[in-house]
Every structure is written in C-alpha cells, then in structure tokens.
Amino acid sequence: MMKTTILPTILILLQCPADASASDNIPLLRGAIQHADSYLQRSDYWSQFKHAINVYNNDLSPIIDVAAKDDSIIIFETYAEWCGHCQSVAPKFDGAAKHFNQAGGLILAKGQCDNNRQLCEDLGVVGFPTFYYGTADNFGDIRGANSPNPNQINDLRSMSSAEQMIDFLSKRFGIESTPTVPKPKEDSHHDTTTTKPSDVKEMYTIAVDAYISDIEKSTSDSLTQALVSTHLIAKAGARQGFIDWQTWIADSHPSDKCRMGAQDILDDLDELWPEENYSPGAVSSNLLTKNQCIDDYSDVQYQGCAAGGNPGTYTCGLWQTFHAMSVSPISQLSGEQMFDSLGQFIKFFFTCTVCQEHFLGMMASVDHTTVQSQDDFIVWLWESHNEVNERLREEELDAGTFNVDRPKGLFPSPDVCEKCLDDREGNYVGPYVGDHQRILPFMDEFYNQDLV
C-alpha cells in the first residue's frame, strides 16, 4: 500500500491537445474565437514550464525517468477531448501546473487517450477523467506482474478550484507548502474578469440546423469510443447493452447507412462477440473491422455541431442522434424500449464519468409508465436535454467558461419555435406543462423532416 510521503510528486495530466496560452492571461472562453484560441494555446502555456509535460504516443519514459531519478510519486490523469467534465476541470489543472512549477514538489504532464490508446488500455481506463498514482516502477511495469499497478485517486474529479487541488495533493502526499509562492485561485492564470450570470443574457441555445452528417459521424464515433478500452467490453452486461444500442440504431436511425451498419453488426455478432468464452481484445479487434455507418467517417468534419466554437462536437452529435431516433417515423420500438436502450448505451459506453453519473441519476428517477409511448419518450428526452443544459450552464457561468457564441440554454429558442414557449412554465425556470401539442410537431419537423 502506498504510504504518505514527503518525496517530490509527479502529476501527469493526460488530457486533450486542446490546450491554453503561454502568457499568464489565458482568455475566458467567452465566444468562438476564445474557445478555439484557448484550445490551441494551452499547450504553449504548458510549454513554458520546466515541470509540465505533454504525453504522446504511449510514451511515459520521460516521466518515468524523472520519477526514478528524483524518487518521486507519479499522479496520472486520463482524459478525452470531447469530455465536458474534463474540459471544465482543465483550468484548475493549469493553475496547479503554474503553482507547482514555481513551488516545486509536483511535476505535471498531460495527454489524451485517443493519442495514448495502449497506455489507457494498460491502465484499465473505463471513464474520463480517471486519475492514477504510483511510483516509477508501478508505471514502468503496467503490462507486467512485477510491480503493483498504479492506484486510482479520483477525489481529483471533484476539485472546485486549483487552490483546492493544490491543498489536497499537498496534504495527501505530505508536500510542504512554500509561503513565498501564492496559491492561485481557480483560473487565476486566465482572464481575471469572470463571467457572472448577471452578465449573460443568452438563455437559449443558438439556432443551428441539425445535419445528418453530424448524426452519422457521432454514431460512427460512438462505436470507436465504445472500444476505447477492452475493459468496457469486459463489464458484466456489456454485450446485451451493446445489442440494445445497435438494435435501436437499426430500428430508428434517420440514416439508411447507419441502420444498415447496425444490422450488419447484429447479424454477425455471434462471430464478432461470442456470448461465452470470448477475449475482450479479440472482440475489440473484430468490431473495429466494422464501420458503424458503412462508410469511414474518421475524416468527416462536424458542421452544425461545430458552430460557435463548440468543443463538445461528439456529445452534440449524440444528443441530435438520440432526438432524431426518438422521432423516427419508421420505428417499431415503444418509448419504453427506446428509454431502456438509451440507458444501456449511457451505462456501458458513454465514458464521461461525471456526465454519465448525472444522466443515469436522472433516468433512475423516472417512472417507466411515463415513457411508454414514443411521444412520451420524445417529450422526456427533450425535457432532460434542457435540464442537462441548465445544469451545465450554471457550471460554466460559475467557472467563467461560458461560451456566448454557443451558449448552454433552453432549446428551442423563440426564433426557432416561438409557440413552443407556451409549453414552458415561466419561460426559463420551472417544469414543462400542458399536453405538448406544440413541441411534439416541432421536434418531428426539426429532427426528421428538416434534417440538413
């Protein structure tokens, strides 16, 4: 068991290449330009540090070499570019990087699992962000049996500021604070003017069409994301969850190619993923021979979901996929079956851990008698999406990362469906009311008839 120590610590943050500025004044994410610039600049910001390192191509050797030389502890974060919670905690890590670069005792590094797939596989990653700690020997032998694997330290997921993270790590690993080095408050290395709720007028999402290519790409990406680690496939119940997700796609997807791709996977599933005595690695390799939507979408760019400098293109595309399948005019599934299939996908294959926990918590509170029909499910999904957006809106406002060019807020906005406001009590706050005679035809029109 790892003992508390006063030895120097190496903090490795495996995060996306979407990184912030080399200057101390990284702008808050107030719009499309700021979002894009901060993602391009954050790697430059880290490059100024002697003890802040990016990890690429599964290569931990620079970190292990430093840890072995200094007899240090390593703390390692696995990260996904599209993960909303990972994006929200990134400024806290940047603040911690700046602090410990000056104060010493911690060495920070970062990367992302898409660029370090074997490394994330070896660590057993099943969700983002996940934090690990251990010695150089622990990380140097993660494929072998000569040393215990690194342990998880997921308290870091809930840190509310860089200062809290610094205090937690210092106490956890017995690192003496340095009085001459001030602890940064959250985002202190960003623009110090924080966006507050009173400053923000946008309460609705922007009016952007739903593109069939975005829906196809996110559906295609959902298969590769499900295979990001064989540890996901190895979970009890994962095969049935995969069947339920593919069945919903094959039944209700708006794209002929995605329906055909899902049916092809289901037809071959006994060979691709045998019911018994299968190797998760072999299943992953088998499924990677399939294209979820027939074509290869790896080089396809998001369109509507990328508007406004949106960093969450994959999750935007997933939401549009869920909505488009919910209004399918050809579906043979009930609303309850759609609800259950969605739950299976979120439970087993949506790997933003905090987002997953929030959404499954919402689903657990639902009385299944209220989602029996397809119309029931359409309305529930619409309400739930707005509930998620309201929560994320408040989190972004509190963190100063609210993007006014792609605001989290209510959908649809009045300029898209003015009459839909009649189904909302108090316009912004409060439950939806009435028989939803306005929102149901709007959802069918937007996610079915008017797909671009």
Salt bridges, closest charged atoms under 4 A:
ASP19 OD2 - LYS110 NZ 2.54
ASP24 OD2 - LYS98 NZ 3.64
ASP94 OD2 - ARG42 NE 2.70
ASP94 OD2 - HIS189 NE2 3.75
ASP114 OD1 - ARG117 NH2 3.76
GLU121 OE2 - HIS231 NE2 3.96
ASP122 OD2 - ARG143 NE 2.86
ASP167 OD1 - LYS183 NZ 2.33
GLU186 OE2 - LYS92 NZ 3.23
ASP221 OD2 - LYS217 NZ 3.72
ASP256 OD1 - ARG259 NH2 2.22
ASP264 OD2 - LYS290 NZ 2.81
ASP268 OD2 - LYS290 NZ 2.83
ASP270 OD1 - ARG239 NH2 3.12
ASP295 OD2 - LYS257 NZ 2.91
GLU336 OE2 - HIS368 ND1 3.05
ASP340 OD1 - HIS368 ND1 3.89
GLU383 OE2 - HIS436 NE2 3.66
GLU390 OE2 - ARG424 NH2 2.41
GLU394 OE2 - ARG393 NE 3.92
GLU395 OE2 - ARG391 NH1 3.11
GLU396 OE2 - LYS408 NZ 3.09
ASP422 OD2 - ARG438 NE 3.35
ASP423 OD1 - ARG438 NH1 3.40
